[in-house]
């Protein structure tokens, strides 16, 4: 999610936190950073990218999201 062209705005690093629950009741929380390009990426596309990463991290294909937060990383 970090490639840009001359007319594309620079990516803005965002911090995310997600808590999930698997079908067998396991819960997991993870966090990280994602580069979001204004005008190209949306909150929905960023959520999907994080969700797919969480599925891979936990090793499942189906899970319930209990919590999700996405905020610009800059304070």
SEMAR-539127 format. One record per atom (N, C-alpha, C): x, y, z; residue in one letter; chain; atom name. Coordinates in Angstrom, 3 decimals. Atoms other than C-alpha are relative to their C-alpha. Layout:
<pts>
<pt><east>X</east><north>Y</north><up>Z</up><residuo>A</residuo><cadena>A</cadena><atomo>CA</atomo></pt>
...
</pts>
This chain:
<pts>
<pt><east>0.811</east><north>-1.200</north><up>0.000</up><residuo>X</residuo><cadena>A</cadena><atomo>N</atomo></pt>
<pt><east>0.000</east><north>0.000</north><up>0.000</up><residuo>X</residuo><cadena>A</cadena><atomo>CA</atomo></pt>
<pt><east>0.858</east><north>1.270</north><up>0.000</up><residuo>X</residuo><cadena>A</cadena><atomo>C</atomo></pt>
<pt><east>-0.834</east><north>-1.179</north><up>-0.124</up><residuo>X</residuo><cadena>A</cadena><atomo>N</atomo></pt>
<pt><east>2.918</east><north>2.384</north><up>-0.318</up><residuo>X</residuo><cadena>A</cadena><atomo>CA</atomo></pt>
<pt><east>0.453</east><north>0.586</north><up>-1.335</up><residuo>X</residuo><cadena>A</cadena><atomo>C</atomo></pt>
<pt><east>-0.444</east><north>-0.567</north><up>1.264</up><residuo>X</residuo><cadena>A</cadena><atomo>N</atomo></pt>
<pt><east>3.455</east><north>2.938</north><up>-4.061</up><residuo>X</residuo><cadena>A</cadena><atomo>CA</atomo></pt>
<pt><east>-0.778</east><north>1.270</north><up>-0.325</up><residuo>X</residuo><cadena>A</cadena><atomo>C</atomo></pt>
<pt><east>0.628</east><north>-1.273</north><up>0.329</up><residuo>X</residuo><cadena>A</cadena><atomo>N</atomo></pt>
<pt><east>2.773</east><north>6.460</north><up>-5.232</up><residuo>X</residuo><cadena>A</cadena><atomo>CA</atomo></pt>
<pt><east>0.467</east><north>0.451</north><up>-1.375</up><residuo>X</residuo><cadena>A</cadena><atomo>C</atomo></pt>
<pt><east>-0.406</east><north>-0.643</north><up>1.245</up><residuo>X</residuo><cadena>A</cadena><atomo>N</atomo></pt>
<pt><east>2.880</east><north>8.403</north><up>-8.498</up><residuo>X</residuo><cadena>A</cadena><atomo>CA</atomo></pt>
<pt><east>0.164</east><north>1.481</north><up>0.299</up><residuo>X</residuo><cadena>A</cadena><atomo>C</atomo></pt>
<pt><east>-0.212</east><north>-1.433</north><up>-0.283</up><residuo>X</residuo><cadena>A</cadena><atomo>N</atomo></pt>
<pt><east>3.788</east><north>12.087</north><up>-8.866</up><residuo>X</residuo><cadena>A</cadena><atomo>CA</atomo></pt>
<pt><east>-1.268</east><north>0.750</north><up>0.418</up><residuo>X</residuo><cadena>A</cadena><atomo>C</atomo></pt>
<pt><east>1.233</east><north>-0.701</north><up>-0.350</up><residuo>X</residuo><cadena>A</cadena><atomo>N</atomo></pt>
<pt><east>0.117</east><north>13.101</north><up>-8.563</up><residuo>X</residuo><cadena>A</cadena><atomo>CA</atomo></pt>
<pt><east>-0.692</east><north>-0.581</north><up>1.231</up><residuo>X</residuo><cadena>A</cadena><atomo>C</atomo></pt>
<pt><east>0.594</east><north>0.647</north><up>-1.161</up><residuo>X</residuo><cadena>A</cadena><atomo>N</atomo></pt>
<pt><east>-0.625</east><north>10.805</north><up>-5.617</up><residuo>X</residuo><cadena>A</cadena><atomo>CA</atomo></pt>
<pt><east>0.584</east><north>0.591</north><up>1.277</up><residuo>X</residuo><cadena>A</cadena><atomo>C</atomo></pt>
<pt><east>-0.515</east><north>-0.542</north><up>-1.267</up><residuo>X</residuo><cadena>A</cadena><atomo>N</atomo></pt>
<pt><east>-0.380</east><north>12.293</north><up>-2.110</up><residuo>X</residuo><cadena>A</cadena><atomo>CA</atomo></pt>
<pt><east>0.883</east><north>-1.023</north><up>0.719</up><residuo>X</residuo><cadena>A</cadena><atomo>C</atomo></pt>
<pt><east>-0.868</east><north>0.876</north><up>-0.792</up><residuo>X</residuo><cadena>A</cadena><atomo>N</atomo></pt>
<pt><east>2.247</east><north>10.894</north><up>0.215</up><residuo>X</residuo><cadena>A</cadena><atomo>CA</atomo></pt>
<pt><east>-0.846</east><north>-0.799</north><up>0.990</up><residuo>X</residuo><cadena>A</cadena><atomo>C</atomo></pt>
<pt><east>0.750</east><north>0.802</north><up>-0.974</up><residuo>X</residuo><cadena>A</cadena><atomo>N</atomo></pt>
<pt><east>1.061</east><north>8.052</north><up>2.447</up><residuo>X</residuo><cadena>A</cadena><atomo>CA</atomo></pt>
<pt><east>0.116</east><north>0.588</north><up>1.405</up><residuo>X</residuo><cadena>A</cadena><atomo>C</atomo></pt>
<pt><east>0.025</east><north>-0.414</north><up>-1.400</up><residuo>X</residuo><cadena>A</cadena><atomo>N</atomo></pt>
<pt><east>0.111</east><north>8.836</north><up>6.026</up><residuo>X</residuo><cadena>A</cadena><atomo>CA</atomo></pt>
<pt><east>-0.019</east><north>-1.272</north><up>0.847</up><residuo>X</residuo><cadena>A</cadena><atomo>C</atomo></pt>
<pt><east>-0.078</east><north>1.188</north><up>-0.850</up><residuo>X</residuo><cadena>A</cadena><atomo>N</atomo></pt>
<pt><east>1.148</east><north>6.241</north><up>8.590</up><residuo>X</residuo><cadena>A</cadena><atomo>CA</atomo></pt>
<pt><east>-1.105</east><north>0.059</north><up>1.059</up><residuo>X</residuo><cadena>A</cadena><atomo>C</atomo></pt>
<pt><east>1.065</east><north>0.141</north><up>-0.991</up><residuo>X</residuo><cadena>A</cadena><atomo>N</atomo></pt>
<pt><east>-1.771</east><north>5.059</north><up>10.740</up><residuo>X</residuo><cadena>A</cadena><atomo>CA</atomo></pt>
<pt><east>0.335</east><north>-1.169</north><up>0.921</up><residuo>X</residuo><cadena>A</cadena><atomo>C</atomo></pt>
<pt><east>-0.131</east><north>1.084</north><up>-0.972</up><residuo>X</residuo><cadena>A</cadena><atomo>N</atomo></pt>
<pt><east>-1.726</east><north>2.909</north><up>13.869</up><residuo>X</residuo><cadena>A</cadena><atomo>CA</atomo></pt>
<pt><east>-1.360</east><north>-0.669</north><up>0.146</up><residuo>X</residuo><cadena>A</cadena><atomo>C</atomo></pt>
<pt><east>1.251</east><north>0.735</north><up>-0.152</up><residuo>X</residuo><cadena>A</cadena><atomo>N</atomo></pt>
<pt><east>-4.350</east><north>0.188</north><up>14.195</up><residuo>X</residuo><cadena>A</cadena><atomo>CA</atomo></pt>
<pt><east>0.101</east><north>-0.978</north><up>1.169</up><residuo>X</residuo><cadena>A</cadena><atomo>C</atomo></pt>
<pt><east>0.151</east><north>1.021</north><up>-1.035</up><residuo>X</residuo><cadena>A</cadena><atomo>N</atomo></pt>
<pt><east>-5.565</east><north>-2.120</north><up>16.963</up><residuo>X</residuo><cadena>A</cadena><atomo>CA</atomo></pt>
<pt><east>-1.229</east><north>-0.802</north><up>-0.366</up><residuo>X</residuo><cadena>A</cadena><atomo>C</atomo></pt>
<pt><east>1.152</east><north>0.856</north><up>0.299</up><residuo>X</residuo><cadena>A</cadena><atomo>N</atomo></pt>
<pt><east>-7.830</east><north>-5.113</north><up>16.356</up><residuo>X</residuo><cadena>A</cadena><atomo>CA</atomo></pt>
<pt><east>-0.029</east><north>-1.160</north><up>0.995</up><residuo>X</residuo><cadena>A</cadena><atomo>C</atomo></pt>
<pt><east>0.244</east><north>1.165</north><up>-0.843</up><residuo>X</residuo><cadena>A</cadena><atomo>N</atomo></pt>
<pt><east>-9.294</east><north>-7.712</north><up>18.713</up><residuo>X</residuo><cadena>A</cadena><atomo>CA</atomo></pt>
<pt><east>-1.006</east><north>-0.870</north><up>-0.723</up><residuo>X</residuo><cadena>A</cadena><atomo>C</atomo></pt>
<pt><east>0.884</east><north>0.933</north><up>0.716</up><residuo>X</residuo><cadena>A</cadena><atomo>N</atomo></pt>
<pt><east>-10.891</east><north>-10.809</north><up>17.211</up><residuo>X</residuo><cadena>A</cadena><atomo>CA</atomo></pt>
<pt><east>-0.339</east><north>-1.190</north><up>0.894</up><residuo>X</residuo><cadena>A</cadena><atomo>C</atomo></pt>
<pt><east>0.337</east><north>1.267</north><up>-0.649</up><residuo>X</residuo><cadena>A</cadena><atomo>N</atomo></pt>
<pt><east>-12.585</east><north>-14.005</north><up>18.329</up><residuo>X</residuo><cadena>A</cadena><atomo>CA</atomo></pt>
<pt><east>-0.236</east><north>-1.023</north><up>-1.084</up><residuo>X</residuo><cadena>A</cadena><atomo>C</atomo></pt>
<pt><east>0.162</east><north>1.073</north><up>0.972</up><residuo>X</residuo><cadena>A</cadena><atomo>N</atomo></pt>
<pt><east>-12.364</east><north>-17.281</north><up>16.419</up><residuo>X</residuo><cadena>A</cadena><atomo>CA</atomo></pt>
<pt><east>-1.237</east><north>-0.826</north><up>0.344</up><residuo>X</residuo><cadena>A</cadena><atomo>C</atomo></pt>
<pt><east>1.194</east><north>0.831</north><up>-0.195</up><residuo>X</residuo><cadena>A</cadena><atomo>N</atomo></pt>
<pt><east>-15.181</east><north>-19.807</north><up>16.043</up><residuo>X</residuo><cadena>A</cadena><atomo>CA</atomo></pt>
<pt><east>0.131</east><north>-0.911</north><up>1.219</up><residuo>X</residuo><cadena>A</cadena><atomo>C</atomo></pt>
<pt><east>-0.184</east><north>0.873</north><up>-1.165</up><residuo>X</residuo><cadena>A</cadena><atomo>N</atomo></pt>
<pt><east>-13.632</east><north>-21.987</north><up>18.771</up><residuo>X</residuo><cadena>A</cadena><atomo>CA</atomo></pt>
<pt><east>0.197</east><north>0.784</north><up>1.303</up><residuo>X</residuo><cadena>A</cadena><atomo>C</atomo></pt>
<pt><east>-0.017</east><north>-0.811</north><up>-1.210</up><residuo>X</residuo><cadena>A</cadena><atomo>N</atomo></pt>
<pt><east>-13.642</east><north>-19.067</north><up>21.231</up><residuo>X</residuo><cadena>A</cadena><atomo>CA</atomo></pt>
<pt><east>1.322</east><north>0.672</north><up>0.334</up><residuo>X</residuo><cadena>A</cadena><atomo>C</atomo></pt>
<pt><east>-1.280</east><north>-0.674</north><up>-0.266</up><residuo>X</residuo><cadena>A</cadena><atomo>N</atomo></pt>
<pt><east>-9.991</east><north>-18.003</north><up>21.062</up><residuo>X</residuo><cadena>A</cadena><atomo>CA</atomo></pt>
<pt><east>-0.119</east><north>1.480</north><up>-0.318</up><residuo>X</residuo><cadena>A</cadena><atomo>C</atomo></pt>
<pt><east>-0.044</east><north>-1.439</north><up>0.252</up><residuo>X</residuo><cadena>A</cadena><atomo>N</atomo></pt>
<pt><east>-9.436</east><north>-14.267</north><up>21.318</up><residuo>X</residuo><cadena>A</cadena><atomo>CA</atomo></pt>
<pt><east>1.446</east><north>0.428</north><up>-0.172</up><residuo>X</residuo><cadena>A</cadena><atomo>C</atomo></pt>
<pt><east>-1.342</east><north>-0.526</north><up>0.224</up><residuo>X</residuo><cadena>A</cadena><atomo>N</atomo></pt>
<pt><east>-6.452</east><north>-12.298</north><up>20.094</up><residuo>X</residuo><cadena>A</cadena><atomo>CA</atomo></pt>
<pt><east>-0.101</east><north>1.484</north><up>-0.299</up><residuo>X</residuo><cadena>A</cadena><atomo>C</atomo></pt>
<pt><east>-0.122</east><north>-1.428</north><up>0.295</up><residuo>X</residuo><cadena>A</cadena><atomo>N</atomo></pt>
<pt><east>-5.452</east><north>-8.654</north><up>19.980</up><residuo>X</residuo><cadena>A</cadena><atomo>CA</atomo></pt>
<pt><east>1.375</east><north>0.227</north><up>-0.594</up><residuo>X</residuo><cadena>A</cadena><atomo>C</atomo></pt>
<pt><east>-1.263</east><north>-0.358</north><up>0.622</up><residuo>X</residuo><cadena>A</cadena><atomo>N</atomo></pt>
<pt><east>-2.769</east><north>-7.254</north><up>17.729</up><residuo>X</residuo><cadena>A</cadena><atomo>CA</atomo></pt>
<pt><east>-0.072</east><north>1.458</north><up>-0.418</up><residuo>X</residuo><cadena>A</cadena><atomo>C</atomo></pt>
<pt><east>-0.034</east><north>-1.373</north><up>0.485</up><residuo>X</residuo><cadena>A</cadena><atomo>N</atomo></pt>
<pt><east>-1.642</east><north>-3.833</north><up>16.584</up><residuo>X</residuo><cadena>A</cadena><atomo>CA</atomo></pt>
<pt><east>1.154</east><north>0.144</north><up>-0.972</up><residuo>X</residuo><cadena>A</cadena><atomo>C</atomo></pt>
<pt><east>-1.069</east><north>-0.246</north><up>0.951</up><residuo>X</residuo><cadena>A</cadena><atomo>N</atomo></pt>
<pt><east>0.564</east><north>-2.353</north><up>13.923</up><residuo>X</residuo><cadena>A</cadena><atomo>CA</atomo></pt>
<pt><east>-0.212</east><north>1.333</north><up>-0.681</up><residuo>X</residuo><cadena>A</cadena><atomo>C</atomo></pt>
<pt><east>0.103</east><north>-1.231</north><up>0.767</up><residuo>X</residuo><cadena>A</cadena><atomo>N</atomo></pt>
<pt><east>1.011</east><north>0.405</north><up>11.406</up><residuo>X</residuo><cadena>A</cadena><atomo>CA</atomo></pt>
<pt><east>-0.296</east><north>-0.336</north><up>-1.453</up><residuo>X</residuo><cadena>A</cadena><atomo>C</atomo></pt>
<pt><east>0.357</east><north>0.168</north><up>1.397</up><residuo>X</residuo><cadena>A</cadena><atomo>N</atomo></pt>
<pt><east>-0.350</east><north>0.792</north><up>7.895</up><residuo>X</residuo><cadena>A</cadena><atomo>CA</atomo></pt>
<pt><east>0.113</east><north>1.366</north><up>-0.672</up><residuo>X</residuo><cadena>A</cadena><atomo>C</atomo></pt>
<pt><east>-0.091</east><north>-1.243</north><up>0.768</up><residuo>X</residuo><cadena>A</cadena><atomo>N</atomo></pt>
<pt><east>0.372</east><north>3.414</north><up>5.234</up><residuo>X</residuo><cadena>A</cadena><atomo>CA</atomo></pt>
<pt><east>-1.299</east><north>0.200</north><up>-0.767</up><residuo>X</residuo><cadena>A</cadena><atomo>C</atomo></pt>
<pt><east>1.268</east><north>-0.333</north><up>0.644</up><residuo>X</residuo><cadena>A</cadena><atomo>N</atomo></pt>
<pt><east>-2.827</east><north>5.087</north><up>4.024</up><residuo>X</residuo><cadena>A</cadena><atomo>CA</atomo></pt>
<pt><east>0.234</east><north>1.196</north><up>-0.921</up><residuo>X</residuo><cadena>A</cadena><atomo>C</atomo></pt>
<pt><east>-0.170</east><north>-1.083</north><up>0.968</up><residuo>X</residuo><cadena>A</cadena><atomo>N</atomo></pt>
<pt><east>-2.804</east><north>7.217</north><up>0.875</up><residuo>X</residuo><cadena>A</cadena><atomo>CA</atomo></pt>
<pt><east>-1.338</east><north>0.728</north><up>-0.144</up><residuo>X</residuo><cadena>A</cadena><atomo>C</atomo></pt>
<pt><east>1.244</east><north>-0.772</north><up>0.110</up><residuo>X</residuo><cadena>A</cadena><atomo>N</atomo></pt>
<pt><east>-5.434</east><north>9.993</north><up>1.031</up><residuo>X</residuo><cadena>A</cadena><atomo>CA</atomo></pt>
<pt><east>-0.499</east><north>0.045</north><up>-1.446</up><residuo>X</residuo><cadena>A</cadena><atomo>C</atomo></pt>
<pt><east>0.595</east><north>-0.025</north><up>1.321</up><residuo>X</residuo><cadena>A</cadena><atomo>N</atomo></pt>
<pt><east>-7.827</east><north>9.857</north><up>-1.900</up><residuo>X</residuo><cadena>A</cadena><atomo>CA</atomo></pt>
<pt><east>0.088</east><north>-1.320</north><up>-0.733</up><residuo>X</residuo><cadena>A</cadena><atomo>C</atomo></pt>
<pt><east>-0.129</east><north>1.316</north><up>0.619</up><residuo>X</residuo><cadena>A</cadena><atomo>N</atomo></pt>
<pt><east>-6.771</east><north>6.307</north><up>-2.789</up><residuo>X</residuo><cadena>A</cadena><atomo>CA</atomo></pt>
<pt><east>-0.540</east><north>-1.084</north><up>0.919</up><residuo>X</residuo><cadena>A</cadena><atomo>C</atomo></pt>
<pt><east>0.480</east><north>0.969</north><up>-0.985</up><residuo>X</residuo><cadena>A</cadena><atomo>N</atomo></pt>
<pt><east>-7.348</east><north>4.279</north><up>0.359</up><residuo>X</residuo><cadena>A</cadena><atomo>CA</atomo></pt>
<pt><east>-1.133</east><north>0.607</north><up>0.817</up><residuo>X</residuo><cadena>A</cadena><atomo>C</atomo></pt>
<pt><east>1.107</east><north>-0.418</north><up>-0.862</up><residuo>X</residuo><cadena>A</cadena><atomo>N</atomo></pt>
<pt><east>-10.437</east><north>4.438</north><up>2.528</up><residuo>X</residuo><cadena>A</cadena><atomo>CA</atomo></pt>
<pt><east>0.128</east><north>-0.728</north><up>1.329</up><residuo>X</residuo><cadena>A</cadena><atomo>C</atomo></pt>
<pt><east>0.028</east><north>0.736</north><up>-1.266</up><residuo>X</residuo><cadena>A</cadena><atomo>N</atomo></pt>
<pt><east>-11.179</east><north>3.355</north><up>6.070</up><residuo>X</residuo><cadena>A</cadena><atomo>CA</atomo></pt>
<pt><east>-0.373</east><north>-1.460</north><up>-0.267</up><residuo>X</residuo><cadena>A</cadena><atomo>C</atomo></pt>
<pt><east>0.434</east><north>1.366</north><up>0.322</up><residuo>X</residuo><cadena>A</cadena><atomo>N</atomo></pt>
<pt><east>-12.904</east><north>0.301</north><up>4.541</up><residuo>X</residuo><cadena>A</cadena><atomo>CA</atomo></pt>
<pt><east>1.134</east><north>-0.834</north><up>-0.596</up><residuo>X</residuo><cadena>A</cadena><atomo>C</atomo></pt>
<pt><east>-1.097</east><north>0.771</north><up>0.594</up><residuo>X</residuo><cadena>A</cadena><atomo>N</atomo></pt>
<pt><east>-9.906</east><north>-0.735</north><up>2.420</up><residuo>X</residuo><cadena>A</cadena><atomo>CA</atomo></pt>
<pt><east>1.101</east><north>-0.256</north><up>1.023</up><residuo>X</residuo><cadena>A</cadena><atomo>C</atomo></pt>
<pt><east>-0.994</east><north>0.187</north><up>-1.056</up><residuo>X</residuo><cadena>A</cadena><atomo>N</atomo></pt>
<pt><east>-7.589</east><north>-0.222</north><up>5.388</up><residuo>X</residuo><cadena>A</cadena><atomo>CA</atomo></pt>
<pt><east>-0.456</east><north>-1.086</north><up>0.970</up><residuo>X</residuo><cadena>A</cadena><atomo>C</atomo></pt>
<pt><east>0.569</east><north>1.028</north><up>-0.878</up><residuo>X</residuo><cadena>A</cadena><atomo>N</atomo></pt>
<pt><east>-9.897</east><north>-2.317</north><up>7.593</up><residuo>X</residuo><cadena>A</cadena><atomo>CA</atomo></pt>
<pt><east>0.183</east><north>-1.383</north><up>-0.628</up><residuo>X</residuo><cadena>A</cadena><atomo>C</atomo></pt>
<pt><east>-0.121</east><north>1.283</north><up>0.686</up><residuo>X</residuo><cadena>A</cadena><atomo>N</atomo></pt>
<pt><east>-9.905</east><north>-5.103</north><up>4.999</up><residuo>X</residuo><cadena>A</cadena><atomo>CA</atomo></pt>
<pt><east>1.446</east><north>-0.486</north><up>-0.008</up><residuo>X</residuo><cadena>A</cadena><atomo>C</atomo></pt>
<pt><east>-1.416</east><north>0.372</north><up>-0.018</up><residuo>X</residuo><cadena>A</cadena><atomo>N</atomo></pt>
<pt><east>-6.099</east><north>-5.054</north><up>4.787</up><residuo>X</residuo><cadena>A</cadena><atomo>CA</atomo></pt>
<pt><east>0.414</east><north>-0.501</north><up>1.378</up><residuo>X</residuo><cadena>A</cadena><atomo>C</atomo></pt>
<pt><east>-0.320</east><north>0.416</north><up>-1.379</up><residuo>X</residuo><cadena>A</cadena><atomo>N</atomo></pt>
<pt><east>-5.790</east><north>-5.270</north><up>8.588</up><residuo>X</residuo><cadena>A</cadena><atomo>CA</atomo></pt>
<pt><east>-0.679</east><north>-1.328</north><up>0.312</up><residuo>X</residuo><cadena>A</cadena><atomo>C</atomo></pt>
<pt><east>0.741</east><north>1.238</north><up>-0.248</up><residuo>X</residuo><cadena>A</cadena><atomo>N</atomo></pt>
<pt><east>-8.474</east><north>-7.977</north><up>8.775</up><residuo>X</residuo><cadena>A</cadena><atomo>CA</atomo></pt>
<pt><east>0.678</east><north>-1.194</north><up>-0.668</up><residuo>X</residuo><cadena>A</cadena><atomo>C</atomo></pt>
<pt><east>-0.683</east><north>1.098</north><up>0.697</up><residuo>X</residuo><cadena>A</cadena><atomo>N</atomo></pt>
<pt><east>-6.702</east><north>-10.110</north><up>6.163</up><residuo>X</residuo><cadena>A</cadena><atomo>CA</atomo></pt>
<pt><east>1.325</east><north>-0.344</north><up>0.668</up><residuo>X</residuo><cadena>A</cadena><atomo>C</atomo></pt>
<pt><east>-1.234</east><north>0.254</north><up>-0.741</up><residuo>X</residuo><cadena>A</cadena><atomo>N</atomo></pt>
<pt><east>-3.430</east><north>-9.688</north><up>8.045</up><residuo>X</residuo><cadena>A</cadena><atomo>CA</atomo></pt>
<pt><east>-0.246</east><north>-0.739</north><up>1.301</up><residuo>X</residuo><cadena>A</cadena><atomo>C</atomo></pt>
<pt><east>0.352</east><north>0.685</north><up>-1.249</up><residuo>X</residuo><cadena>A</cadena><atomo>N</atomo></pt>
<pt><east>-5.106</east><north>-10.756</north><up>11.284</up><residuo>X</residuo><cadena>A</cadena><atomo>CA</atomo></pt>
<pt><east>-0.376</east><north>-1.454</north><up>-0.261</up><residuo>X</residuo><cadena>A</cadena><atomo>C</atomo></pt>
<pt><east>0.354</east><north>1.384</north><up>0.352</up><residuo>X</residuo><cadena>A</cadena><atomo>N</atomo></pt>
<pt><east>-6.583</east><north>-13.851</north><up>9.605</up><residuo>X</residuo><cadena>A</cadena><atomo>CA</atomo></pt>
<pt><east>1.249</east><north>-0.836</north><up>-0.214</up><residuo>X</residuo><cadena>A</cadena><atomo>C</atomo></pt>
<pt><east>-1.255</east><north>0.708</north><up>0.233</up><residuo>X</residuo><cadena>A</cadena><atomo>N</atomo></pt>
<pt><east>-3.100</east><north>-14.821</north><up>8.469</up><residuo>X</residuo><cadena>A</cadena><atomo>CA</atomo></pt>
<pt><east>0.773</east><north>-0.186</north><up>1.301</up><residuo>X</residuo><cadena>A</cadena><atomo>C</atomo></pt>
<pt><east>-0.736</east><north>0.047</north><up>-1.265</up><residuo>X</residuo><cadena>A</cadena><atomo>N</atomo></pt>
<pt><east>-1.541</east><north>-14.021</north><up>11.863</up><residuo>X</residuo><cadena>A</cadena><atomo>CA</atomo></pt>
<pt><east>-0.570</east><north>-1.062</north><up>0.944</up><residuo>X</residuo><cadena>A</cadena><atomo>C</atomo></pt>
<pt><east>0.655</east><north>0.960</north><up>-0.895</up><residuo>X</residuo><cadena>A</cadena><atomo>N</atomo></pt>
<pt><east>-4.115</east><north>-16.120</north><up>13.758</up><residuo>X</residuo><cadena>A</cadena><atomo>CA</atomo></pt>
<pt><east>-0.081</east><north>-1.384</north><up>-0.641</up><residuo>X</residuo><cadena>A</cadena><atomo>C</atomo></pt>
<pt><east>0.070</east><north>1.279</north><up>0.698</up><residuo>X</residuo><cadena>A</cadena><atomo>N</atomo></pt>
<pt><east>-4.258</east><north>-18.836</north><up>11.096</up><residuo>X</residuo><cadena>A</cadena><atomo>CA</atomo></pt>
<pt><east>-1.407</east><north>-0.514</north><up>-0.202</up><residuo>X</residuo><cadena>A</cadena><atomo>C</atomo></pt>
<pt><east>1.394</east><north>0.371</north><up>0.247</up><residuo>X</residuo><cadena>A</cadena><atomo>N</atomo></pt>
<pt><east>-8.004</east><north>-18.796</north><up>10.431</up><residuo>X</residuo><cadena>A</cadena><atomo>CA</atomo></pt>
<pt><east>-0.506</east><north>0.741</north><up>-1.227</up><residuo>X</residuo><cadena>A</cadena><atomo>C</atomo></pt>
<pt><east>0.607</east><north>-0.690</north><up>1.141</up><residuo>X</residuo><cadena>A</cadena><atomo>N</atomo></pt>
<pt><east>-10.237</east><north>-17.850</north><up>7.522</up><residuo>X</residuo><cadena>A</cadena><atomo>CA</atomo></pt>
<pt><east>-1.279</east><north>0.728</north><up>0.387</up><residuo>X</residuo><cadena>A</cadena><atomo>C</atomo></pt>
<pt><east>1.238</east><north>-0.630</north><up>-0.449</up><residuo>X</residuo><cadena>A</cadena><atomo>N</atomo></pt>
<pt><east>-13.272</east><north>-16.794</north><up>9.552</up><residuo>X</residuo><cadena>A</cadena><atomo>CA</atomo></pt>
<pt><east>0.143</east><north>0.379</north><up>1.470</up><residuo>X</residuo><cadena>A</cadena><atomo>C</atomo></pt>
<pt><east>-0.078</east><north>-0.461</north><up>-1.380</up><residuo>X</residuo><cadena>A</cadena><atomo>N</atomo></pt>
<pt><east>-13.469</east><north>-14.754</north><up>12.726</up><residuo>X</residuo><cadena>A</cadena><atomo>CA</atomo></pt>
<pt><east>-0.934</east><north>1.183</north><up>0.177</up><residuo>X</residuo><cadena>A</cadena><atomo>C</atomo></pt>
<pt><east>0.836</east><north>-1.148</north><up>-0.328</up><residuo>X</residuo><cadena>A</cadena><atomo>N</atomo></pt>
<pt><east>-15.503</east><north>-12.083</north><up>14.474</up><residuo>X</residuo><cadena>A</cadena><atomo>CA</atomo></pt>
<pt><east>0.895</east><north>1.104</north><up>0.548</up><residuo>X</residuo><cadena>A</cadena><atomo>C</atomo></pt>
<pt><east>-0.761</east><north>-1.152</north><up>-0.498</up><residuo>X</residuo><cadena>A</cadena><atomo>N</atomo></pt>
<pt><east>-14.027</east><north>-8.630</north><up>15.007</up><residuo>X</residuo><cadena>A</cadena><atomo>CA</atomo></pt>
<pt><east>-0.747</east><north>0.572</north><up>1.197</up><residuo>X</residuo><cadena>A</cadena><atomo>C</atomo></pt>
<pt><east>0.587</east><north>-0.546</north><up>-1.216</up><residuo>X</residuo><cadena>A</cadena><atomo>N</atomo></pt>
<pt><east>-14.685</east><north>-7.472</north><up>18.558</up><residuo>X</residuo><cadena>A</cadena><atomo>CA</atomo></pt>
<pt><east>0.332</east><north>1.478</north><up>0.173</up><residuo>X</residuo><cadena>A</cadena><atomo>C</atomo></pt>
<pt><east>-0.429</east><north>-1.387</north><up>-0.138</up><residuo>X</residuo><cadena>A</cadena><atomo>N</atomo></pt>
<pt><east>-12.770</east><north>-4.193</north><up>18.334</up><residuo>X</residuo><cadena>A</cadena><atomo>CA</atomo></pt>
<pt><east>0.930</east><north>0.340</north><up>-1.151</up><residuo>X</residuo><cadena>A</cadena><atomo>C</atomo></pt>
<pt><east>-0.914</east><north>-0.507</north><up>1.026</up><residuo>X</residuo><cadena>A</cadena><atomo>N</atomo></pt>
<pt><east>-11.079</east><north>-2.122</north><up>15.624</up><residuo>X</residuo><cadena>A</cadena><atomo>CA</atomo></pt>
<pt><east>0.135</east><north>1.497</north><up>0.180</up><residuo>X</residuo><cadena>A</cadena><atomo>C</atomo></pt>
<pt><east>-0.256</east><north>-1.434</north><up>-0.049</up><residuo>X</residuo><cadena>A</cadena><atomo>N</atomo></pt>
<pt><east>-9.437</east><north>1.286</north><up>15.804</up><residuo>X</residuo><cadena>A</cadena><atomo>CA</atomo></pt>
<pt><east>1.125</east><north>0.312</north><up>-0.972</up><residuo>X</residuo><cadena>A</cadena><atomo>C</atomo></pt>
<pt><east>-0.983</east><north>-0.466</north><up>0.971</up><residuo>X</residuo><cadena>A</cadena><atomo>N</atomo></pt>
<pt><east>-7.490</east><north>3.152</north><up>13.124</up><residuo>X</residuo><cadena>A</cadena><atomo>CA</atomo></pt>
<pt><east>0.134</east><north>1.500</north><up>0.146</up><residuo>X</residuo><cadena>A</cadena><atomo>C</atomo></pt>
<pt><east>-0.226</east><north>-1.424</north><up>-0.223</up><residuo>X</residuo><cadena>A</cadena><atomo>N</atomo></pt>
<pt><east>-5.914</east><north>6.522</north><up>13.816</up><residuo>X</residuo><cadena>A</cadena><atomo>CA</atomo></pt>
<pt><east>1.328</east><north>0.412</north><up>-0.633</up><residuo>X</residuo><cadena>A</cadena><atomo>C</atomo></pt>
<pt><east>-1.303</east><north>-0.480</north><up>0.462</up><residuo>X</residuo><cadena>A</cadena><atomo>N</atomo></pt>
<pt><east>-3.165</east><north>8.665</north><up>12.274</up><residuo>X</residuo><cadena>A</cadena><atomo>CA</atomo></pt>
<pt><east>1.035</east><north>-0.201</north><up>1.119</up><residuo>X</residuo><cadena>A</cadena><atomo>C</atomo></pt>
<pt><east>-1.025</east><north>0.305</north><up>-0.999</up><residuo>X</residuo><cadena>A</cadena><atomo>N</atomo></pt>
<pt><east>0.070</east><north>7.697</north><up>14.023</up><residuo>X</residuo><cadena>A</cadena><atomo>CA</atomo></pt>
<pt><east>0.652</east><north>1.261</north><up>0.560</up><residuo>X</residuo><cadena>A</cadena><atomo>C</atomo></pt>
<pt><east>-0.625</east><north>-1.235</north><up>-0.451</up><residuo>X</residuo><cadena>A</cadena><atomo>N</atomo></pt>
<pt><east>1.326</east><north>11.277</north><up>14.292</up><residuo>X</residuo><cadena>A</cadena><atomo>CA</atomo></pt>
<pt><east>-0.792</east><north>0.634</north><up>1.140</up><residuo>X</residuo><cadena>A</cadena><atomo>C</atomo></pt>
<pt><east>0.666</east><north>-0.681</north><up>-1.108</up><residuo>X</residuo><cadena>A</cadena><atomo>N</atomo></pt>
<pt><east>0.536</east><north>12.950</north><up>17.613</up><residuo>X</residuo><cadena>A</cadena><atomo>CA</atomo></pt>
<pt><east>0.115</east><north>1.495</north><up>-0.147</up><residuo>X</residuo><cadena>A</cadena><atomo>C</atomo></pt>
</pts>
